[in-house]
Amino acid sequence: RRSLAGILVHLQAQRGRTDELMKSIVPPSEAKFLRVIRPAEWNTMQPILYPSCTLVVMDLTGFTALGTTICAAELVDILNAVFTSIDHVAELIGHVWKVETAGD
């Protein structure tokens, strides 16, 4: 079992990697904006045009609550279906760079 301190160090390292990746995709000011915006605000965001890329940010609304009402196997099946669908669309588009983070 990993200690809480070890988990926090790993999380901080992953957050740093995500930050650097975002800065390499979008301008630093936008990367900072995307880091601080809260999921509740996503529905009110206006699209921002980047000529060289498309950035899709999504939230699985209600995921945490759902996880408390179904068994782990069902939850894994749902996540598998969601990410399989996203992977399929990504394959159709081609040249896709996916970044996945967990907020909860």
MDAnalysis code that builds the backbone (N, CA, C; Angstrom):
import MDAnalysis as mda
import numpy as np

u = mda.Universe.empty(312, n_residues=104, atom_resindex=np.repeat(np.arange(104), 3), trajectory=True)
u.add_TopologyAttr("name", ["N", "CA", "C"] * 104)
u.add_TopologyAttr("resid", np.arange(1, 105))
u.add_TopologyAttr("resname", ["ARG", "ARG", "SER", "LEU", "ALA", "GLY", "ILE", "LEU", "VAL", "HIS", "LEU", "GLN", "ALA", "GLN", "ARG", "GLY", "ARG", "THR", "ASP", "GLU", "LEU", "MET", "LYS", "SER", "ILE", "VAL", "PRO", "PRO", "SER", "GLU", "ALA", "LYS", "PHE", "LEU", "ARG", "VAL", "ILE", "ARG", "PRO", "ALA", "GLU", "TRP", "ASN", "THR", "MET", "GLN", "PRO", "ILE", "LEU", "TYR", "PRO", "SER", "CYS", "THR", "LEU", "VAL", "VAL", "MET", "ASP", "LEU", "THR", "GLY", "PHE", "THR", "ALA", "LEU", "GLY", "THR", "THR", "ILE", "CYS", "ALA", "ALA", "GLU", "LEU", "VAL", "ASP", "ILE", "LEU", "ASN", "ALA", "VAL", "PHE", "THR", "SER", "ILE", "ASP", "HIS", "VAL", "ALA", "GLU", "LEU", "ILE", "GLY", "HIS", "VAL", "TRP", "LYS", "VAL", "GLU", "THR", "ALA", "GLY", "ASP"])
u.atoms.positions = np.array([
    [0.833, -1.198, 0.000],
    [0.000, 0.000, 0.000],
    [0.862, 1.241, 0.000],
    [0.464, 2.215, -0.762],
    [1.206, 3.472, -0.822],
    [0.758, 4.400, 0.298],
    [1.713, 5.149, 0.806],
    [1.384, 6.113, 1.852],
    [0.705, 7.331, 1.231],
    [0.001, 8.068, 2.060],
    [-0.648, 9.288, 1.600],
    [0.390, 10.263, 1.041],
    [1.527, 10.383, 1.713],
    [2.585, 11.280, 1.237],
    [3.075, 10.848, -0.146],
    [3.223, 9.543, -0.345],
    [3.660, 9.031, -1.647],
    [2.650, 9.311, -2.742],
    [1.386, 9.162, -2.409],
    [0.315, 9.437, -3.370],
    [0.313, 10.917, -3.745],
    [0.482, 11.791, -2.742],
    [0.493, 13.232, -3.008],
    [1.687, 13.632, -3.878],
    [2.847, 13.023, -3.649],
    [4.026, 13.303, -4.480],
    [3.753, 12.871, -5.913],
    [3.174, 11.691, -6.082],
    [2.844, 11.196, -7.424],
    [1.826, 12.110, -8.105],
    [0.802, 12.520, -7.370],
    [-0.218, 13.406, -7.922],
    [0.391, 14.727, -8.368],
    [1.270, 15.292, -7.554],
    [1.911, 16.564, -7.898],
    [2.773, 16.407, -9.155],
    [3.479, 15.296, -9.268],
    [4.296, 15.046, -10.454],
    [3.423, 14.934, -11.696],
    [2.296, 14.231, -11.588],
    [1.377, 14.089, -12.722],
    [0.768, 15.435, -13.099],
    [0.441, 16.239, -12.107],
    [-0.126, 17.564, -12.375],
    [0.909, 18.422, -13.123],
    [2.165, 18.322, -12.717],
    [3.224, 19.056, -13.415],
    [3.355, 18.623, -14.860],
    [3.271, 17.318, -15.115],
    [3.335, 16.801, -16.488],
    [2.161, 17.315, -17.306],
    [0.968, 17.316, -16.699],
    [-0.220, 17.813, -17.393],
    [-0.076, 19.291, -17.711],
    [0.425, 20.069, -16.746],
    [0.624, 21.502, -16.975],
    [1.580, 21.748, -18.136],
    [2.692, 21.026, -18.166],
    [3.670, 21.201, -19.245],
    [3.080, 20.808, -20.589],
    [2.308, 19.742, -20.610],
    [1.661, 19.310, -21.846],
    [0.683, 20.362, -22.334],
    [-0.127, 20.893, -21.429],
    [-1.087, 21.927, -21.818],
    [-0.373, 23.158, -22.370],
    [0.727, 23.542, -21.742],
    [1.472, 24.710, -22.208],
    [2.068, 24.477, -23.594],
    [2.301, 23.214, -23.948],
    [2.853, 22.929, -25.279],
    [1.760, 22.875, -26.346],
    [0.493, 22.796, -25.924],
    [-0.622, 22.695, -26.867],
    [-1.283, 24.050, -27.095],
    [-1.535, 24.773, -26.004],
    [-2.231, 26.059, -26.085],
    [-1.354, 27.136, -25.445],
    [-1.631, 28.403, -25.729],
    [-0.848, 29.480, -25.108],
    [-0.885, 29.379, -23.577],
    [0.210, 29.796, -22.903],
    [0.277, 29.675, -21.439],
    [-0.917, 30.290, -20.703],
    [-1.419, 31.423, -21.186],
    [-2.561, 32.040, -20.501],
    [-3.793, 31.134, -20.565],
    [-3.981, 30.451, -21.679],
    [-5.116, 29.536, -21.812],
    [-4.901, 28.277, -20.984],
    [-3.656, 27.809, -20.927],
    [-3.361, 26.631, -20.107],
    [-3.686, 26.925, -18.646],
    [-3.339, 28.120, -18.186],
    [-3.641, 28.509, -16.806],
    [-5.156, 28.586, -16.595],
    [-5.855, 29.169, -17.569],
    [-7.313, 29.276, -17.490],
    [-7.944, 27.889, -17.382],
    [-7.491, 26.961, -18.199],
    [-8.061, 25.614, -18.192],
    [-7.763, 24.884, -16.888],
    [-6.686, 25.253, -16.220],
    [-6.340, 24.620, -14.947],
    [-7.265, 25.102, -13.822],
    [-7.679, 26.359, -13.863],
    [-8.432, 26.913, -12.727],
    [-9.946, 26.878, -12.908],
    [-10.432, 26.699, -14.134],
    [-11.882, 26.687, -14.329],
    [-12.478, 25.438, -13.674],
    [-13.605, 25.605, -13.072],
    [-14.281, 24.518, -12.361],
    [-15.317, 23.865, -13.278],
    [-15.530, 22.547, -13.113],
    [-16.506, 21.851, -13.962],
    [-17.870, 22.519, -14.020],
    [-18.311, 23.121, -12.934],
    [-19.625, 23.778, -12.932],
    [-19.669, 24.933, -13.926],
    [-18.510, 25.490, -14.279],
    [-18.448, 26.619, -15.204],
    [-18.329, 26.175, -16.665],
    [-18.053, 24.886, -16.893],
    [-17.805, 24.421, -18.255],
    [-18.993, 24.647, -19.173],
    [-20.196, 24.500, -18.657],
    [-21.380, 24.660, -19.501],
    [-21.577, 26.090, -19.970],
    [-20.939, 27.032, -19.298],
    [-21.099, 28.439, -19.662],
    [-19.909, 28.968, -20.469],
    [-18.918, 28.112, -20.725],
    [-17.738, 28.545, -21.484],
    [-18.100, 28.830, -22.927],
    [-17.495, 29.851, -23.466],
    [-17.633, 30.155, -24.878],
    [-16.482, 29.483, -25.629],
    [-16.732, 28.979, -26.823],
    [-15.652, 28.356, -27.593],
    [-14.526, 29.352, -27.860],
    [-13.307, 28.827, -27.845],
    [-12.120, 29.623, -28.160],
    [-11.492, 28.991, -29.388],
    [-11.222, 29.785, -30.414],
    [-10.670, 29.265, -31.658],
    [-9.152, 29.199, -31.597],
    [-8.616, 28.020, -31.861],
    [-7.178, 27.808, -32.030],
    [-7.008, 27.229, -33.426],
    [-6.385, 27.958, -34.328],
    [-6.283, 27.483, -35.708],
    [-5.557, 26.146, -35.871],
    [-4.652, 25.816, -34.946],
    [-3.843, 24.622, -35.145],
    [-4.294, 23.417, -34.324],
    [-5.349, 23.547, -33.533],
    [-5.777, 22.388, -32.748],
    [-7.233, 22.523, -32.313],
    [-7.774, 21.410, -31.888],
    [-9.083, 21.377, -31.261],
    [-8.896, 20.772, -29.890],
    [-9.399, 21.437, -28.900],
    [-9.272, 20.972, -27.526],
    [-10.665, 20.657, -27.004],
    [-10.853, 19.439, -26.549],
    [-12.140, 19.031, -26.008],
    [-11.948, 18.775, -24.516],
    [-12.729, 19.467, -23.710],
    [-12.704, 19.277, -22.265],
    [-14.065, 18.722, -21.880],
    [-14.053, 17.615, -21.153],
    [-15.331, 17.027, -20.786],
    [-15.333, 16.626, -19.330],
    [-16.508, 16.556, -18.783],
    [-16.703, 16.139, -17.403],
    [-17.772, 15.059, -17.400],
    [-17.519, 14.004, -16.667],
    [-18.537, 12.971, -16.519],
    [-19.418, 13.380, -15.332],
    [-20.371, 14.239, -15.612],
    [-21.233, 14.797, -14.580],
    [-21.966, 13.689, -13.825],
    [-21.897, 13.758, -12.507],
    [-22.570, 12.767, -11.674],
    [-21.782, 11.490, -11.474],
    [-20.555, 11.451, -11.973],
    [-19.757, 10.230, -11.904],
    [-19.502, 9.796, -10.460],
    [-19.118, 10.742, -9.613],
    [-18.815, 10.397, -8.225],
    [-20.054, 9.841, -7.534],
    [-21.184, 10.502, -7.726],
    [-22.425, 10.014, -7.115],
    [-22.805, 8.641, -7.669],
    [-22.636, 8.459, -8.967],
    [-22.953, 7.174, -9.583],
    [-22.102, 6.068, -8.978],
    [-20.839, 6.380, -8.730],
    [-19.930, 5.392, -8.168],
    [-20.337, 4.873, -6.809],
    [-21.172, 5.613, -6.122],
    [-21.633, 5.165, -4.801],
    [-22.891, 4.313, -4.884],
    [-23.481, 4.230, -6.088],
    [-24.754, 3.509, -6.210],
    [-24.666, 2.210, -7.001],
    [-23.540, 1.966, -7.664],
    [-23.401, 0.737, -8.453],
    [-22.105, 0.032, -8.057],
    [-22.001, -1.209, -8.444],
    [-20.801, -1.972, -8.092],
    [-19.640, -1.565, -9.010],
    [-18.442, -1.901, -8.581],
    [-17.235, -1.508, -9.312],
    [-17.226, -2.044, -10.744],
    [-17.689, -3.260, -10.942],
    [-17.693, -3.853, -12.284],
    [-18.588, -3.054, -13.237],
    [-19.741, -2.622, -12.748],
    [-20.641, -1.815, -13.580],
    [-20.001, -0.470, -13.921],
    [-19.330, 0.120, -12.944],
    [-18.667, 1.405, -13.155],
    [-17.560, 1.270, -14.199],
    [-16.803, 0.206, -14.110],
    [-15.742, -0.040, -15.090],
    [-16.345, -0.239, -16.479],
    [-17.454, -0.952, -16.567],
    [-18.122, -1.145, -17.860],
    [-18.559, 0.189, -18.472],
    [-19.086, 1.076, -17.637],
    [-19.515, 2.391, -18.128],
    [-18.313, 3.188, -18.621],
    [-17.254, 3.228, -17.824],
    [-16.047, 3.958, -18.238],
    [-15.457, 3.369, -19.515],
    [-15.461, 2.061, -19.610],
    [-14.942, 1.413, -20.812],
    [-15.759, 1.822, -22.037],
    [-17.066, 1.865, -21.911],
    [-17.921, 2.269, -23.032],
    [-17.653, 3.716, -23.430],
    [-17.525, 4.595, -22.435],
    [-17.269, 6.012, -22.723],
    [-15.938, 6.177, -23.446],
    [-14.877, 5.604, -22.880],
    [-13.557, 5.805, -23.473],
    [-13.372, 5.043, -24.778],
    [-14.058, 3.928, -24.948],
    [-14.017, 3.224, -26.230],
    [-14.644, 4.089, -27.322],
    [-15.747, 4.756, -26.986],
    [-16.389, 5.658, -27.951],
    [-15.477, 6.818, -28.312],
    [-14.839, 7.392, -27.310],
    [-13.917, 8.499, -27.570],
    [-12.746, 8.017, -28.416],
    [-12.207, 6.860, -28.100],
    [-11.097, 6.305, -28.885],
    [-11.502, 6.070, -30.331],
    [-12.723, 5.601, -30.539],
    [-13.206, 5.354, -31.901],
    [-13.258, 6.661, -32.703],
    [-13.800, 7.704, -32.102],
    [-13.853, 9.002, -32.779],
    [-12.439, 9.513, -33.040],
    [-11.555, 9.346, -32.079],
    [-10.166, 9.789, -32.239],
    [-9.488, 9.070, -33.399],
    [-9.756, 7.777, -33.554],
    [-9.189, 7.014, -34.668],
    [-9.711, 7.527, -36.008],
    [-10.981, 7.896, -36.050],
    [-11.550, 8.428, -37.285],
    [-10.906, 9.764, -37.666],
    [-10.638, 10.578, -36.667],
    [-10.050, 11.896, -36.915],
    [-8.576, 11.769, -37.250],
    [-7.881, 10.902, -36.550],
    [-6.441, 10.753, -36.734],
    [-5.670, 11.802, -35.953],
    [-4.412, 11.589, -35.788],
    [-3.490, 12.484, -35.084],
    [-4.145, 13.175, -33.888],
    [-4.460, 12.374, -32.892],
    [-5.100, 12.885, -31.680],
    [-4.169, 12.634, -30.504],
    [-4.074, 13.635, -29.660],
    [-3.270, 13.538, -28.446],
    [-4.227, 13.655, -27.278],
    [-4.416, 12.568, -26.543],
    [-5.379, 12.565, -25.454],
    [-4.665, 12.802, -24.123],
    [-5.286, 13.609, -23.292],
    [-4.821, 13.853, -21.936],
    [-5.997, 13.549, -21.027],
    [-5.804, 12.632, -20.110],
    [-6.886, 12.273, -19.208],
    [-6.462, 12.616, -17.789],
    [-7.323, 13.302, -17.082],
    [-7.062, 13.610, -15.670],
    [-8.280, 13.247, -14.862],
    [-8.085, 13.055, -13.602],
    [-9.202, 12.760, -12.704],
    [-9.354, 13.906, -11.727],
    [-10.559, 14.417, -11.629],
    [-10.804, 15.545, -10.760],
    [-11.228, 15.171, -9.357],
    [-11.822, 14.020, -9.201],
    [-12.310, 13.618, -7.870],
    [-11.375, 12.611, -7.266],
])
